[in-house]
Amino acid sequence: MKKIMQLVKYLQNVSFNKVFGSLSYDIGIDLGTANTLVWIKGKGIVIKEPSAVARHKKTKQIMAIGTAAKRMLGRSPKTIEAIRPLKDGVIADFDATSAMLTHYIKKIHQSHSVVPKIPRPKVVIGIPSGVTEVEKKAVADAAIFAGAREVHLIEEPMAAAIGAELSVDSADGNFVVDIGGGTSEIAVISLGGVVVGRSIRVAGDEMNEAIVNYVRLKYSLLLGESTAEEAKIAIGTCIPFDKERFFVVRGRDLETGLPRTEKLSSEEVREALLPIVSEINRAIISTLEETPPELLSDIMKKGIYLAGGGALLHGIDKIISEATKIKIVIVNDPLTCVVRGCGKVLEDFGLLSKIKLTKGV
């Protein structure tokens, strides 16, 4: 009798998923500290927006999400708060994260179908490998609250490896470094799992803070985080350029309180970023020291795969290669690598069942 009941329940679940699968888009999400990317099964990446939300302070009414909300950071009046709902790769504001996910899920189902579909998707989300069980539950709950019928969580370095088209379920060792906005994910992957891994909360946001602190100490000039990020993107480097580059920044003079302009050089930005890059390097070396010798030989042949926005920092591949004595391979389109991995997992249920962190909730 018990087996019959289990069979009935299984058939009900299969039928439920089949019906909603045909009426709803299944999606993969890279829920990043800096950016949120969404992949639709069969369509590819359809959303690439900053992870930012603006809302009324008293009523909590959502005013803007994504790019529009990011423009409000540091500019909004007292009645509006513009926030980044994720910090260091995990949810810092549950309500804002849920609102952001709800907005994107509804947007997808309304704008990407001739016949509007019901926003009840199966969702695969990439999360940092070092998160706690409470943090995992917060991500899954936020997705369910946003309308997902089923949520699967996978580790970001695993998603990055799949997005880079590495054979993660083979016995060969793959070394992946994903430098995002809130965390740097470092992992040795073999046989569909992480053999050795590290998740450090030192990444793009800390690089921005390092530039802000450097300019404050050297020039007594207070910069906004967005300005520091612009400088990092424009002239950020880990090795000297062939020709010195410059970027004009504007901020508040800490002595007079008045606006002031300074011209930053790429050498100054390199000096500011050096401690952050060195810390990422140390984490990579520590991971290599813990890696089994059999897998090390594979890594020596293949190299270290670099993904995430941090992979675009000029010269970071050369700095890591010099420190580890291993060649560095920057993956194709490193910014979208994680969400592409989440999307591929959606189309391969066998692989999903092997690598997911939790049962579908």
Secondary structure, 3 states (H helix, E strand, C coil): CHHHHHHHHHHHHHHHHHHHHHHCCCEEEEECCCEEEEEECCCEEEEEEECCEEEECCCCCEEEECHHHHHHCCCCCCCEEEECCEECCEECCHHHHHHHHHHHHHHHHHHCCCCCCCCCCEEEEEECCCCCHHHHHHHHHHHHHCCCCEEEEEEHHHHHHHHCCCCCCCCCCEEEEEECCCCEEEEEEECCEEEEEEEECCCHHHHHHHHHHHHHHHHCEECCHHHHHHHHHHHCECCCCCCCCEEEEEEEECCCCCEEEEEEEHHHHHHHHHHHHHHHHHHHHHHHHHCCHHHHHHHHHHCEEEECHHHHCECHHHHHHHHHCCCEEECCCHHHHHHHHHHHHHCCHHHHHHHCCCCCC
